[in-house]
Amino acid sequence: MRKTFSYIFMLFFLCGTLELQANQHATDIAVVNRYKKTLLNKQDRTSLIQYLIKKNNYTSYLEIGVSNGDNFNRIMIDHKDGVDPIGNPANYQMTSDEFFAQNDRFYDIIFIDGLHVAEQVIKDVDHSLKWINPKGMIVMHDCLPQKEEAQFPYPVQGSWNGDVWKAAAYIRMHYPNVHFCVIDMDWGCGILTPNSRQTLYPSVPINELDWNYYSTHRHQLLNIVYLKDWLKTLR
């Protein structure tokens, strides 16, 4: 009798646990879908980062180049760090090189939006690859300038993306063990997935990477994708 009662109790307990898990799973899916809808509507970097956080259950975030905190302050996650030498809302008021030299924390997602100069962006990417968790992702902003003046490697009046696109091109040519693409939204959001593979773009001498080359070859060079198509590739 006791064994029968114990069996029935365990059965009810197991069923209850499974029901709770199913309900939680349904809730999680609903939350992720809500963030996905927001991303599709806004198509900006903040919505993109927040969607990746929710979809992948990320708990740690690093932002290189906090500026006025417009993006950093809106990111909701268990732990986040911001790096900017100017200060603002950054809790690490130093250059990204100085930060990584003293860093001892791994992150689930890293957003690179610091100095918009190709050489520095490549350094930030290399440092980030060292401190990204195995299933993490790196997001790069300003990969798709819309006019020639905006891609000069020094600040100009109006929109300034710098030559970040050249850093993106460098990744496409020289990093076989990552997957890289650029989502065509919000000045171009590069998505770098570590521990993956990509077919390398044929190497091009740096002096040939000018505005004419970018204008002619950018879609294949940077592996540009539309947001809806990119979302379909996620598991």
N, C-alpha and C positions, 0 to 999 in steps of 0.2 A: 504493500500500500504506500509506504513512504517513498519507495523507488518510483512508483507511478506518479505520485504527487510531485516529486522532484523533477521527473521528466517533463510533466506538464508545465511546471513553473519555468524550467529552462526553455521550453518551446515558446511560451508566451514572451519570455524575456528576449529571446533571439528575434522573434517576430517584431517586437517593439523596437529593438535596436535597428533592425533592417529598415523599418518604416521611418524612423528618425533620420537614418542616413539617406534614405531616398528623398525625404522632404528637404534635407539640407542640400543635397545635390541639386534638386530642382531650384531651390533658392539661389544657389551659387550661379547656376546657368542663367537665371533671370537677371541677376546683378550684372554678369558679364555682358549679356545682350543689351542691357540698358546703357552700359558704357560704350558698347559697339555702336549703338544708335547715335549717341552723342558724338562719337568720332566721325561718323558718316555725315552728320549735320554740320559740325564745326570745321572739320578737316584742319586742325591745328596741332602743334607739337604737344601742348598740354594734354589734350584729349587722347592723343596717340600714346603718350607715356602712361597716362592713367589707365587706359585700356590694357596695355601690356602688363601692368602691375596686377590688375584684377584677373586677367585671363590666366596668368602664370603663377598667381599667388606669391608674387615677389614681396619681400619684406624690407629690402634695403636699397637706397637710391643715392647716387652721387651726381651732382650737377657741376660741370666745369664752366664757369662764366655765368654767374648769377645776375649780374647787371642790377636792374632795379627790383628784382625779385618777383616780377610779374608771373613768370612760370613757376619758379621755385616755391613760392608761397601757396600756390594752388595744388601742388602735388600732395596727395594723401597716401601715406605709407607709414609703417611702423618706425622706420629709422631713415633719416635723410641728412646728407651733408652737402653744403654748398661751398664752392671755392671761387674767390674773386679778390684780386689784390686791392681793389678800390674799397672794399668793405661791403656797404649796403647790407642786405640780410644774410650775407655769407657768414657761416660760423668758422670758416677757415679763411682769414684775410691774408692771402699770400698768392703767389703765382702757382699755376698747376704743377710746374716742375718742383717747386719747393714742397708742395703738398705731397706729391707722390714719393718724394725722397724720405718723408717721415711717416708715410702711411703704413698701417698694418691691418687694415680691414678689407675684406672682400665684399663686393656688391653684386646685387642681382641685376640691376639696370643702371647704366651710366649714360648721362646726356652731355654731349660735348658741344658747347656753344661759347667757347672762350675767344682767344685771339684768332681773328679770321685770316690767318696767314697759313698757307699750305704746310710749310715746314713745322710750325708749331702744332697744327692739327694732327699731323702724322705722329709727332711725339706724344700727344695726348692719347691718340689711338693705341700706340704701342704700350704706354703705361696702363691704359685701361684694360688691355688684353691680359696684362699680368694680374690685375686685381678684380677681374670679372669672374663670377661663379660659373661653373661648367655649363649650366643651363640658362645663363644670363644673356642679356642683349645690350648692345651699345647703339645709341641713337645720335646721329650727327645732324646739326642744323645748317641751313644756308648752302646747300649743295647745288642749287639751281638758280643762279643769277639770271635776271630777265634782260639786262642790258649790259653793255661792255663796261661802262664806268663803274657799275656796282661790283665788278669782280676784280678791280684793282687791289693790290695787296696793301693798300693804305686807305684810311677813311676818306670818304667823299661826302658831299652834301646829298641828302636824300637817302634812299635805301642803300646799304652797304653790306654785301655778302662776303667780300674779300675773295681770295682765290681758294676757298675751301673745296671747290669742285676739283681742283688739281690734286688735293689730298685724296678725294674720293676716287679719282682716276688712278692714282698710285696704288690704292688698295685693290682696285680691279685688276691691275697689272701684276702685282707682286705678292699677294696674300692668298695662296692656294687653299689654306686650311680654315678659311672662313667663308661665309656666304654674304655677299653684299649687294644691295639694291638701293635705289633712291625712289621714295614715294613722291609722286608729282603733286605736292601740296605744301603750303606754308613755306615758300622759298626752298623747297626740296629737303625732305627728311631722310637722311641715309640710315639704313638699318643694317647693322653688322651683327651676324650671328656666329659666335666662335664655335670651334669644334665641328665644323661643317666643311663643305667643299664648294668650290666654284670653278668654272672654266675661265681661265685667265684671259683678259683682253690682251692682244698683242702689244708688246712694249713699244712705247713711243718716246723719243728723246724729249726731255723736259722743255727744250727751246721750241719744240713744235706744238706744244700745248698752248696755243693762243686762242683768241676769241673766235677766229674763223674755224679752227678745228673743233672747238666746243660746239659752235652753232651747227656744224655739219654732222658731227658724229656723237653728240651727247647721249642719244637714246641707247645705243649699244655700249658706248664708252662707260657710262655710269649705271647701266642696267636699270633704266627708268621704268617704273611700273605705276599703274593707276591704283588708287586706294582699294577699290572694290576687288580688283584682281589680286592684289597682295593679300587681302583678308582671306580669300579662298585658299591660299597656300598654307595658312596656319592650321595646325592640328589642335 
